[in-house]
Amino acid sequence: MTRAPGLRRDPDSYAVTAEFYDILQADEDAARVRRLYGREVARARHGVLDVGAGTGRVTMLALAGSRADVHAVEPARAMRTSLLTRLAALPAVQRERVTVHPLPLDEAPLRAVADVAVCHNMVGCLPPAVREELWPAIAAALTPGGSLFVELPPARLPVGAVVRPLGDTRVGEHTYGGRITMSAAGHRIRTRVDYWVRQAEHVLREHTETFWMWPATRSRLAAELAPHGFVPLPGPGDPRLLAVTLPRHR
């Protein structure tokens, strides 16, 4: 497939967000990761593939909750730096089980390395053309019988502006805070994240970073995955996840 120009993730994206992501969202995100993937990751025997690893919540869960090797794919330099800093604090026996890949998955030659793959909080950030490149790359990286768990993106455009405060976190004399504002812009969702650092009532710094998201329904993603051999996992599953598998015999 010919790659659409200008649609690859910028390796310098998240340059602003990386400073604030863990301090403002780590606890909530870690709890969500445990709820969504803890049981599935614990079942991994061959390997865990963390697609869009960010600062490493799924990777850390996989290292703590399974004995499988982990492949963490993170093209964004700033987030990858945070991930590697976190891995550096681990015992060597755990670090030896994880490999960090700095390229998008379709550019990383991973073949049959995992029986569990996770796309956490990332599919909505991919344009449809890039999603189409991701699915066959995941299929190639999974072993027969392997499973893929995708956190569902927004299914539709927001009506008006939706604001979500990130709360405040105290670090010494400074208080870190932020908010996320999502609004429709054509067929995309404009996601603006505002950050600030205060000392008492005085604002020391303010920063903003904007991301784009593409809504997609569960049925739309399932239809995109089907041509690459993925079929739904049996059972009701978690409503926040799309869970599919590659049959052992295709």
C-alpha atoms as an extended CHARMM CRD file, in Angstrom:
* protein
*
       250  EXT
         1         1  MET       CA              0.0000000000        0.0000000000        0.0000000000  PROA      1               0.0000000000
         2         2  THR       CA              1.2620000000        3.4760000000       -0.8360000000  PROA      2               0.0000000000
         3         3  ARG       CA              1.6470000000        5.5120000000        2.3120000000  PROA      3               0.0000000000
         4         4  ALA       CA             -0.4070000000        8.6810000000        2.3650000000  PROA      4               0.0000000000
         5         5  PRO       CA              1.9270000000       11.6860000000        2.6650000000  PROA      5               0.0000000000
         6         6  GLY       CA              1.9400000000       13.6510000000        5.8730000000  PROA      6               0.0000000000
         7         7  LEU       CA              0.0220000000       11.0810000000        7.9120000000  PROA      7               0.0000000000
         8         8  ARG       CA              2.8520000000        9.4860000000        9.8680000000  PROA      8               0.0000000000
         9         9  ARG       CA              3.2130000000       10.3540000000       13.5370000000  PROA      9               0.0000000000
        10        10  ASP       CA              5.6760000000       13.1900000000       14.0400000000  PROA      10              0.0000000000
        11        11  PRO       CA              8.5980000000       11.8470000000       16.1140000000  PROA      11              0.0000000000
        12        12  ASP       CA              8.6390000000       15.1730000000       17.9560000000  PROA      12              0.0000000000
        13        13  SER       CA              4.9460000000       15.0870000000       18.8470000000  PROA      13              0.0000000000
        14        14  TYR       CA              4.0540000000       15.0350000000       22.5490000000  PROA      14              0.0000000000
        15        15  ALA       CA              7.0720000000       17.2740000000       23.2190000000  PROA      15              0.0000000000
        16        16  VAL       CA              4.9210000000       19.4290000000       25.5200000000  PROA      16              0.0000000000
        17        17  THR       CA              2.6670000000       16.6910000000       26.8680000000  PROA      17              0.0000000000
        18        18  ALA       CA              5.4750000000       14.3320000000       27.9080000000  PROA      18              0.0000000000
        19        19  GLU       CA              6.4550000000       16.6370000000       30.7850000000  PROA      19              0.0000000000
        20        20  PHE       CA              2.9360000000       16.6680000000       32.2060000000  PROA      20              0.0000000000
        21        21  TYR       CA              1.4160000000       13.3300000000       31.2290000000  PROA      21              0.0000000000
        22        22  ASP       CA              2.5230000000       11.1760000000       34.1340000000  PROA      22              0.0000000000
        23        23  ILE       CA              2.2470000000       13.8210000000       36.8250000000  PROA      23              0.0000000000
        24        24  LEU       CA             -1.3630000000       14.6090000000       35.8690000000  PROA      24              0.0000000000
        25        25  GLN       CA             -2.7310000000       11.3370000000       34.4860000000  PROA      25              0.0000000000
        26        26  ALA       CA             -0.5570000000        8.4380000000       35.6650000000  PROA      26              0.0000000000
        27        27  ASP       CA             -2.6840000000        7.1490000000       38.5470000000  PROA      27              0.0000000000
        28        28  GLU       CA             -5.9620000000        7.2680000000       36.6340000000  PROA      28              0.0000000000
        29        29  ASP       CA             -4.4130000000        5.7510000000       33.5210000000  PROA      29              0.0000000000
        30        30  ALA       CA             -2.6550000000        2.9700000000       35.4320000000  PROA      30              0.0000000000
        31        31  ALA       CA             -5.9240000000        1.9870000000       37.1220000000  PROA      31              0.0000000000
        32        32  ARG       CA             -7.7240000000        1.9550000000       33.7660000000  PROA      32              0.0000000000
        33        33  VAL       CA             -4.9970000000       -0.1890000000       32.2260000000  PROA      33              0.0000000000
        34        34  ARG       CA             -5.2620000000       -2.7150000000       35.0570000000  PROA      34              0.0000000000
        35        35  ARG       CA             -9.0490000000       -2.9150000000       34.7000000000  PROA      35              0.0000000000
        36        36  LEU       CA             -9.0140000000       -3.2270000000       30.9240000000  PROA      36              0.0000000000
        37        37  TYR       CA             -6.0590000000       -5.5330000000       30.2810000000  PROA      37              0.0000000000
        38        38  GLY       CA             -4.8720000000       -7.0940000000       33.5370000000  PROA      38              0.0000000000
        39        39  ARG       CA             -6.5140000000      -10.4710000000       32.9900000000  PROA      39              0.0000000000
        40        40  GLU       CA             -5.6780000000      -10.6200000000       29.2810000000  PROA      40              0.0000000000
        41        41  VAL       CA             -2.0180000000       -9.6980000000       29.7510000000  PROA      41              0.0000000000
        42        42  ALA       CA             -1.6300000000      -12.2600000000       32.5300000000  PROA      42              0.0000000000
        43        43  ARG       CA             -2.5720000000      -14.9690000000       30.0100000000  PROA      43              0.0000000000
        44        44  ALA       CA              0.2680000000      -14.0940000000       27.6280000000  PROA      44              0.0000000000
        45        45  ARG       CA              2.7480000000      -16.9090000000       27.1580000000  PROA      45              0.0000000000
        46        46  HSD       CA              4.7340000000      -15.9600000000       24.0590000000  PROA      46              0.0000000000
        47        47  GLY       CA              4.8310000000      -12.1700000000       24.2280000000  PROA      47              0.0000000000
        48        48  VAL       CA              2.9300000000       -8.9120000000       24.7210000000  PROA      48              0.0000000000
        49        49  LEU       CA              2.8610000000       -6.2400000000       22.0130000000  PROA      49              0.0000000000
        50        50  ASP       CA              2.2060000000       -2.7250000000       23.3410000000  PROA      50              0.0000000000
        51        51  VAL       CA              1.3120000000       -0.5790000000       20.3310000000  PROA      51              0.0000000000
        52        52  GLY       CA              1.7140000000        3.1290000000       21.0520000000  PROA      52              0.0000000000
        53        53  ALA       CA              3.3200000000        2.4380000000       24.4090000000  PROA      53              0.0000000000
        54        54  GLY       CA              3.4990000000        6.0690000000       25.5170000000  PROA      54              0.0000000000
        55        55  THR       CA              5.1100000000        6.3510000000       28.9410000000  PROA      55              0.0000000000
        56        56  GLY       CA              4.6680000000        2.6320000000       29.4960000000  PROA      56              0.0000000000
        57        57  ARG       CA              1.5310000000        1.8070000000       31.4620000000  PROA      57              0.0000000000
        58        58  VAL       CA              0.6900000000       -1.3360000000       29.4850000000  PROA      58              0.0000000000
        59        59  THR       CA              4.3570000000       -2.2950000000       29.2600000000  PROA      59              0.0000000000
        60        60  MET       CA              4.7720000000       -2.0710000000       33.0350000000  PROA      60              0.0000000000
        61        61  LEU       CA              1.6010000000       -4.0760000000       33.5720000000  PROA      61              0.0000000000
        62        62  ALA       CA              2.8760000000       -6.7740000000       31.2250000000  PROA      62              0.0000000000
        63        63  LEU       CA              6.2560000000       -6.9620000000       32.9590000000  PROA      63              0.0000000000
        64        64  ALA       CA              4.6350000000       -7.2310000000       36.3960000000  PROA      64              0.0000000000
        65        65  GLY       CA              1.6860000000       -9.4290000000       35.4480000000  PROA      65              0.0000000000
        66        66  SER       CA              3.2130000000      -11.9670000000       33.0850000000  PROA      66              0.0000000000
        67        67  ARG       CA              6.4590000000      -13.7630000000       32.3700000000  PROA      67              0.0000000000
        68        68  ALA       CA              6.2590000000      -13.0530000000       28.6530000000  PROA      68              0.0000000000
        69        69  ASP       CA              8.6180000000      -10.8720000000       26.6530000000  PROA      69              0.0000000000
        70        70  VAL       CA              7.2990000000       -7.4010000000       25.8460000000  PROA      70              0.0000000000
        71        71  HSD       CA              7.6290000000       -5.3620000000       22.6480000000  PROA      71              0.0000000000
        72        72  ALA       CA              6.8590000000       -1.6690000000       23.2880000000  PROA      72              0.0000000000
        73        73  VAL       CA              6.3060000000        0.3310000000       20.1020000000  PROA      73              0.0000000000
        74        74  GLU       CA              6.5550000000        4.1110000000       20.5560000000  PROA      74              0.0000000000
        75        75  PRO       CA              7.5900000000        6.4080000000       17.6790000000  PROA      75              0.0000000000
        76        76  ALA       CA              7.2640000000        9.6890000000       19.6310000000  PROA      76              0.0000000000
        77        77  ARG       CA             10.6640000000       10.6130000000       21.0450000000  PROA      77              0.0000000000
        78        78  ALA       CA              9.3970000000       12.4910000000       24.0900000000  PROA      78              0.0000000000
        79        79  MET       CA              7.0900000000        9.6990000000       25.2640000000  PROA      79              0.0000000000
        80        80  ARG       CA              9.7370000000        7.0760000000       24.5200000000  PROA      80              0.0000000000
        81        81  THR       CA             12.1830000000        8.9850000000       26.7030000000  PROA      81              0.0000000000
        82        82  SER       CA              9.7670000000        8.7810000000       29.6230000000  PROA      82              0.0000000000
        83        83  LEU       CA              9.2410000000        5.0810000000       28.9350000000  PROA      83              0.0000000000
        84        84  LEU       CA             12.9700000000        4.3170000000       28.9180000000  PROA      84              0.0000000000
        85        85  THR       CA             13.4870000000        6.3500000000       32.0890000000  PROA      85              0.0000000000
        86        86  ARG       CA             10.8370000000        4.2120000000       33.7670000000  PROA      86              0.0000000000
        87        87  LEU       CA             12.4280000000        1.0020000000       32.4740000000  PROA      87              0.0000000000
        88        88  ALA       CA             15.8550000000        2.1170000000       33.7220000000  PROA      88              0.0000000000
        89        89  ALA       CA             14.5350000000        1.9780000000       37.2950000000  PROA      89              0.0000000000
        90        90  LEU       CA             13.5330000000       -1.6840000000       36.9820000000  PROA      90              0.0000000000
        91        91  PRO       CA             15.6640000000       -4.6550000000       38.0120000000  PROA      91              0.0000000000
        92        92  ALA       CA             17.8030000000       -5.9740000000       35.1700000000  PROA      92              0.0000000000
        93        93  VAL       CA             15.8440000000       -9.2340000000       35.0540000000  PROA      93              0.0000000000
        94        94  GLN       CA             12.7290000000       -7.2770000000       34.0510000000  PROA      94              0.0000000000
        95        95  ARG       CA             14.4830000000       -4.8940000000       31.6710000000  PROA      95              0.0000000000
        96        96  GLU       CA             15.8760000000       -7.8390000000       29.7520000000  PROA      96              0.0000000000
        97        97  ARG       CA             12.3310000000       -8.9130000000       28.8460000000  PROA      97              0.0000000000
        98        98  VAL       CA             11.3110000000       -5.6720000000       27.1130000000  PROA      98              0.0000000000
        99        99  THR       CA             12.3940000000       -4.2710000000       23.7540000000  PROA      99              0.0000000000
       100       100  VAL       CA             11.4980000000       -0.6910000000       22.8350000000  PROA      100             0.0000000000
       101       101  HSD       CA             10.8890000000       -0.0320000000       19.1360000000  PROA      101             0.0000000000
       102       102  PRO       CA             11.2110000000        3.6110000000       17.9790000000  PROA      102             0.0000000000
       103       103  LEU       CA              9.3370000000        3.1710000000       14.6850000000  PROA      103             0.0000000000
       104       104  PRO       CA              5.6610000000        2.8310000000       13.7770000000  PROA      104             0.0000000000
       105       105  LEU       CA              4.6740000000       -0.8290000000       13.8900000000  PROA      105             0.0000000000
       106       106  ASP       CA              4.3390000000       -1.1440000000       10.1110000000  PROA      106             0.0000000000
       107       107  GLU       CA              8.0080000000       -0.0900000000        9.8370000000  PROA      107             0.0000000000
       108       108  ALA       CA              9.2200000000       -2.4080000000       12.6120000000  PROA      108             0.0000000000
       109       109  PRO       CA              9.8090000000       -5.9330000000       11.2280000000  PROA      109             0.0000000000
       110       110  LEU       CA              8.0410000000       -7.8170000000       14.0290000000  PROA      110             0.0000000000
       111       111  ARG       CA              6.8370000000      -11.2860000000       13.0680000000  PROA      111             0.0000000000
       112       112  ALA       CA              5.0090000000      -13.6690000000       15.4040000000  PROA      112             0.0000000000
       113       113  VAL       CA              6.4770000000      -12.0810000000       18.5460000000  PROA      113             0.0000000000
       114       114  ALA       CA              3.3590000000      -11.9220000000       20.7380000000  PROA      114             0.0000000000
       115       115  ASP       CA              0.1480000000      -13.7490000000       21.5760000000  PROA      115             0.0000000000
       116       116  VAL       CA             -1.4270000000      -10.6320000000       23.1220000000  PROA      116             0.0000000000
       117       117  ALA       CA             -1.4670000000       -7.1720000000       21.5100000000  PROA      117             0.0000000000
       118       118  VAL       CA             -2.8520000000       -4.0170000000       23.0980000000  PROA      118             0.0000000000
       119       119  CYS       CA             -3.7310000000       -0.6740000000       21.4950000000  PROA      119             0.0000000000
       120       120  HSD       CA             -4.4380000000        1.5240000000       24.5100000000  PROA      120             0.0000000000
       121       121  ASN       CA             -5.5690000000        5.1260000000       24.0820000000  PROA      121             0.0000000000
       122       122  MET       CA             -4.0510000000        5.4600000000       20.6190000000  PROA      122             0.0000000000
       123       123  VAL       CA             -6.2610000000        4.2530000000       17.7450000000  PROA      123             0.0000000000
       124       124  GLY       CA             -8.3430000000        7.4320000000       17.7840000000  PROA      124             0.0000000000
       125       125  CYS       CA             -5.1630000000        9.4190000000       17.0610000000  PROA      125             0.0000000000
       126       126  LEU       CA             -4.6320000000        7.6350000000       13.7440000000  PROA      126             0.0000000000
       127       127  PRO       CA             -6.1860000000        8.7940000000       10.4600000000  PROA      127             0.0000000000
       128       128  PRO       CA             -8.0890000000        6.0080000000        8.6540000000  PROA      128             0.0000000000
       129       129  ALA       CA             -5.2710000000        5.5680000000        6.1090000000  PROA      129             0.0000000000
       130       130  VAL       CA             -2.7620000000        4.9440000000        8.8900000000  PROA      130             0.0000000000
       131       131  ARG       CA             -5.1230000000        2.5340000000       10.6830000000  PROA      131             0.0000000000
       132       132  GLU       CA             -5.2440000000        0.5150000000        7.4690000000  PROA      132             0.0000000000
       133       133  GLU       CA             -1.4610000000        0.1190000000        7.6780000000  PROA      133             0.0000000000
       134       134  LEU       CA             -1.5760000000       -0.8060000000       11.3640000000  PROA      134             0.0000000000
       135       135  TRP       CA             -3.9340000000       -3.8000000000       11.2060000000  PROA      135             0.0000000000
       136       136  PRO       CA             -1.8370000000       -6.0420000000        8.8960000000  PROA      136             0.0000000000
       137       137  ALA       CA              1.2690000000       -5.1340000000       10.9080000000  PROA      137             0.0000000000
       138       138  ILE       CA             -0.4250000000       -6.3320000000       14.0980000000  PROA      138             0.0000000000
       139       139  ALA       CA             -1.6040000000       -9.5000000000       12.3480000000  PROA      139             0.0000000000
       140       140  ALA       CA              1.9890000000      -10.2110000000       11.3070000000  PROA      140             0.0000000000
       141       141  ALA       CA              3.3100000000       -9.5650000000       14.8200000000  PROA      141             0.0000000000
       142       142  LEU       CA              0.8160000000      -11.9550000000       16.4520000000  PROA      142             0.0000000000
       143       143  THR       CA              1.1550000000      -15.7020000000       16.6450000000  PROA      143             0.0000000000
       144       144  PRO       CA             -1.7330000000      -17.8970000000       15.3950000000  PROA      144             0.0000000000
       145       145  GLY       CA             -4.4450000000      -17.7920000000       18.0340000000  PROA      145             0.0000000000
       146       146  GLY       CA             -3.1810000000      -14.4440000000       19.3170000000  PROA      146             0.0000000000
       147       147  SER       CA             -5.5810000000      -11.7650000000       20.5230000000  PROA      147             0.0000000000
       148       148  LEU       CA             -5.8090000000       -8.0060000000       20.0090000000  PROA      148             0.0000000000
       149       149  PHE       CA             -7.4420000000       -5.6050000000       22.4640000000  PROA      149             0.0000000000
       150       150  VAL       CA             -8.2510000000       -2.1130000000       21.1710000000  PROA      150             0.0000000000
       151       151  GLU       CA             -9.5080000000        0.6520000000       23.4260000000  PROA      151             0.0000000000
       152       152  LEU       CA            -12.3240000000        2.1700000000       21.4090000000  PROA      152             0.0000000000
       153       153  PRO       CA            -11.9610000000        5.7750000000       20.2470000000  PROA      153             0.0000000000
       154       154  PRO       CA            -14.8900000000        8.2070000000       20.3560000000  PROA      154             0.0000000000
       155       155  ALA       CA            -17.6430000000        6.8480000000       18.1310000000  PROA      155             0.0000000000
       156       156  ARG       CA            -18.8000000000       10.2550000000       16.9370000000  PROA      156             0.0000000000
       157       157  LEU       CA            -17.9110000000       13.9170000000       16.8620000000  PROA      157             0.0000000000
       158       158  PRO       CA            -18.6210000000       15.8920000000       20.0510000000  PROA      158             0.0000000000
       159       159  VAL       CA            -21.5170000000       18.3220000000       20.1110000000  PROA      159             0.0000000000
       160       160  GLY       CA            -20.0240000000       21.6190000000       21.2020000000  PROA      160             0.0000000000
       161       161  ALA       CA            -16.8570000000       21.8260000000       23.2730000000  PROA      161             0.0000000000
       162       162  VAL       CA            -16.2600000000       19.0970000000       25.8530000000  PROA      162             0.0000000000
       163       163  VAL       CA            -13.8940000000       20.1300000000       28.6520000000  PROA      163             0.0000000000
       164       164  ARG       CA            -12.2640000000       17.6760000000       31.0350000000  PROA      164             0.0000000000
       165       165  PRO       CA            -10.1120000000       19.0270000000       33.8750000000  PROA      165             0.0000000000
       166       166  LEU       CA             -6.9820000000       17.0510000000       34.6840000000  PROA      166             0.0000000000
       167       167  GLY       CA             -6.9030000000       18.1340000000       38.2930000000  PROA      167             0.0000000000
       168       168  ASP       CA             -3.9830000000       19.5450000000       40.2780000000  PROA      168             0.0000000000
       169       169  THR       CA             -0.8890000000       17.7850000000       41.5370000000  PROA      169             0.0000000000
       170       170  ARG       CA              1.5100000000       19.2960000000       44.0650000000  PROA      170             0.0000000000
       171       171  VAL       CA              5.2580000000       18.8500000000       43.5590000000  PROA      171             0.0000000000
       172       172  GLY       CA              7.1910000000       20.7250000000       46.1980000000  PROA      172             0.0000000000
       173       173  GLU       CA              6.2690000000       24.3890000000       46.0120000000  PROA      173             0.0000000000
       174       174  HSD       CA              4.6800000000       24.0310000000       42.5670000000  PROA      174             0.0000000000
       175       175  THR       CA              1.2090000000       22.8930000000       41.5360000000  PROA      175             0.0000000000
       176       176  TYR       CA              0.7540000000       21.2870000000       38.1120000000  PROA      176             0.0000000000
       177       177  GLY       CA             -2.6350000000       21.3840000000       36.4000000000  PROA      177             0.0000000000
       178       178  GLY       CA             -4.3230000000       21.0870000000       33.0560000000  PROA      178             0.0000000000
       179       179  ARG       CA             -7.4770000000       20.5390000000       31.0390000000  PROA      179             0.0000000000
       180       180  ILE       CA             -8.4710000000       18.8070000000       27.8090000000  PROA      180             0.0000000000
       181       181  THR       CA            -10.8970000000       20.4880000000       25.4130000000  PROA      181             0.0000000000
       182       182  MET       CA            -12.4010000000       18.4300000000       22.5850000000  PROA      182             0.0000000000
       183       183  SER       CA            -14.4010000000       19.9600000000       19.7360000000  PROA      183             0.0000000000
       184       184  ALA       CA            -15.4850000000       18.9980000000       16.2390000000  PROA      184             0.0000000000
       185       185  ALA       CA            -13.4750000000       20.3090000000       13.2910000000  PROA      185             0.0000000000
       186       186  GLY       CA            -14.8520000000       18.9270000000       10.0530000000  PROA      186             0.0000000000
       187       187  HSD       CA            -14.6240000000       15.1240000000       10.2110000000  PROA      187             0.0000000000
       188       188  ARG       CA            -12.0090000000       15.2330000000       12.9790000000  PROA      188             0.0000000000
       189       189  ILE       CA            -11.8940000000       15.9890000000       16.6870000000  PROA      189             0.0000000000
       190       190  ARG       CA             -9.6180000000       18.8020000000       17.7400000000  PROA      190             0.0000000000
       191       191  THR       CA             -8.1230000000       17.9650000000       21.1250000000  PROA      191             0.0000000000
       192       192  ARG       CA             -6.4220000000       20.8820000000       22.8060000000  PROA      192             0.0000000000
       193       193  VAL       CA             -4.5390000000       20.2540000000       26.0380000000  PROA      193             0.0000000000
       194       194  ASP       CA             -3.6550000000       23.2240000000       28.2360000000  PROA      194             0.0000000000
       195       195  TYR       CA             -1.0960000000       22.8740000000       31.0100000000  PROA      195             0.0000000000
       196       196  TRP       CA              0.0990000000       25.2310000000       33.7050000000  PROA      196             0.0000000000
       197       197  VAL       CA              2.4530000000       25.3760000000       36.6680000000  PROA      197             0.0000000000
       198       198  ARG       CA              1.6020000000       27.6230000000       39.6190000000  PROA      198             0.0000000000
       199       199  GLN       CA              3.3080000000       28.6750000000       42.8000000000  PROA      199             0.0000000000
       200       200  ALA       CA              0.6270000000       29.7600000000       45.2440000000  PROA      200             0.0000000000
       201       201  GLU       CA             -1.6510000000       31.9360000000       43.0720000000  PROA      201             0.0000000000
       202       202  HSD       CA              1.0860000000       32.9480000000       40.6330000000  PROA      202             0.0000000000
       203       203  VAL       CA              1.2160000000       31.2350000000       37.2370000000  PROA      203             0.0000000000
       204       204  LEU       CA              4.8350000000       30.3490000000       36.4580000000  PROA      204             0.0000000000
       205       205  ARG       CA              4.3250000000       28.6540000000       33.0910000000  PROA      205             0.0000000000
       206       206  GLU       CA              1.5690000000       27.8580000000       30.6130000000  PROA      206             0.0000000000
       207       207  HSD       CA              1.7750000000       25.4620000000       27.6650000000  PROA      207             0.0000000000
       208       208  THR       CA             -0.6040000000       24.1440000000       25.0200000000  PROA      208             0.0000000000
       209       209  GLU       CA             -0.4690000000       21.1840000000       22.6580000000  PROA      209             0.0000000000
       210       210  THR       CA             -3.1010000000       20.2260000000       20.0840000000  PROA      210             0.0000000000
       211       211  PHE       CA             -3.8430000000       16.7350000000       18.8050000000  PROA      211             0.0000000000
       212       212  TRP       CA             -6.2580000000       15.4380000000       16.2070000000  PROA      212             0.0000000000
       213       213  MET       CA             -8.5410000000       12.4430000000       16.5880000000  PROA      213             0.0000000000
       214       214  TRP       CA            -10.6760000000       10.5000000000       14.1270000000  PROA      214             0.0000000000
       215       215  PRO       CA            -13.8870000000        8.9650000000       15.5230000000  PROA      215             0.0000000000
       216       216  ALA       CA            -14.6840000000        5.3720000000       14.6280000000  PROA      216             0.0000000000
       217       217  THR       CA            -17.3920000000        2.9840000000       15.7570000000  PROA      217             0.0000000000
       218       218  ARG       CA            -16.8400000000       -0.5450000000       17.0070000000  PROA      218             0.0000000000
       219       219  SER       CA            -18.4240000000       -1.9460000000       13.8340000000  PROA      219             0.0000000000
       220       220  ARG       CA            -16.2080000000        0.2150000000       11.6310000000  PROA      220             0.0000000000
       221       221  LEU       CA            -13.0210000000       -1.0340000000       13.3110000000  PROA      221             0.0000000000
       222       222  ALA       CA            -14.2130000000       -4.6480000000       13.2430000000  PROA      222             0.0000000000
       223       223  ALA       CA            -14.8750000000       -4.3130000000        9.5080000000  PROA      223             0.0000000000
       224       224  GLU       CA            -11.3720000000       -2.9140000000        8.9570000000  PROA      224             0.0000000000
       225       225  LEU       CA             -9.8060000000       -5.8080000000       10.8900000000  PROA      225             0.0000000000
       226       226  ALA       CA            -11.7880000000       -8.6170000000        9.2580000000  PROA      226             0.0000000000
       227       227  PRO       CA             -9.8550000000       -8.6980000000        5.9310000000  PROA      227             0.0000000000
       228       228  HSD       CA             -6.6710000000       -9.3390000000        7.9080000000  PROA      228             0.0000000000
       229       229  GLY       CA             -8.0610000000      -12.4830000000        9.5270000000  PROA      229             0.0000000000
       230       230  PHE       CA             -9.3380000000      -11.0780000000       12.8160000000  PROA      230             0.0000000000
       231       231  VAL       CA            -12.5910000000      -12.4200000000       14.2420000000  PROA      231             0.0000000000
       232       232  PRO       CA            -14.4090000000      -11.3200000000       17.4250000000  PROA      232             0.0000000000
       233       233  LEU       CA            -13.5440000000      -13.0740000000       20.6520000000  PROA      233             0.0000000000
       234       234  PRO       CA            -16.5220000000      -14.9070000000       22.1830000000  PROA      234             0.0000000000
       235       235  GLY       CA            -18.2980000000      -13.4870000000       25.2010000000  PROA      235             0.0000000000
       236       236  PRO       CA            -19.7140000000      -10.0730000000       26.0670000000  PROA      236             0.0000000000
       237       237  GLY       CA            -16.3280000000       -8.5070000000       26.7860000000  PROA      237             0.0000000000
       238       238  ASP       CA            -15.7190000000       -4.9930000000       28.0690000000  PROA      238             0.0000000000
       239       239  PRO       CA            -17.8170000000       -2.3230000000       26.3300000000  PROA      239             0.0000000000
       240       240  ARG       CA            -14.7770000000       -0.0590000000       26.2000000000  PROA      240             0.0000000000
       241       241  LEU       CA            -12.7520000000       -2.5960000000       24.2040000000  PROA      241             0.0000000000
       242       242  LEU       CA            -12.8200000000       -4.2510000000       20.8230000000  PROA      242             0.0000000000
       243       243  ALA       CA            -11.4580000000       -7.7730000000       21.3970000000  PROA      243             0.0000000000
       244       244  VAL       CA            -10.5250000000       -9.8750000000       18.3620000000  PROA      244             0.0000000000
       245       245  THR       CA             -8.3650000000      -12.8840000000       17.6560000000  PROA      245             0.0000000000
       246       246  LEU       CA             -6.5290000000      -14.6020000000       14.8460000000  PROA      246             0.0000000000
       247       247  PRO       CA             -7.7620000000      -18.1910000000       14.4480000000  PROA      247             0.0000000000
       248       248  ARG       CA             -5.0460000000      -20.8250000000       14.7380000000  PROA      248             0.0000000000
       249       249  HSD       CA             -5.9620000000      -22.2330000000       11.3460000000  PROA      249             0.0000000000
       250       250  ARG       CA             -6.6470000000      -19.7090000000        8.6020000000  PROA      250             0.0000000000
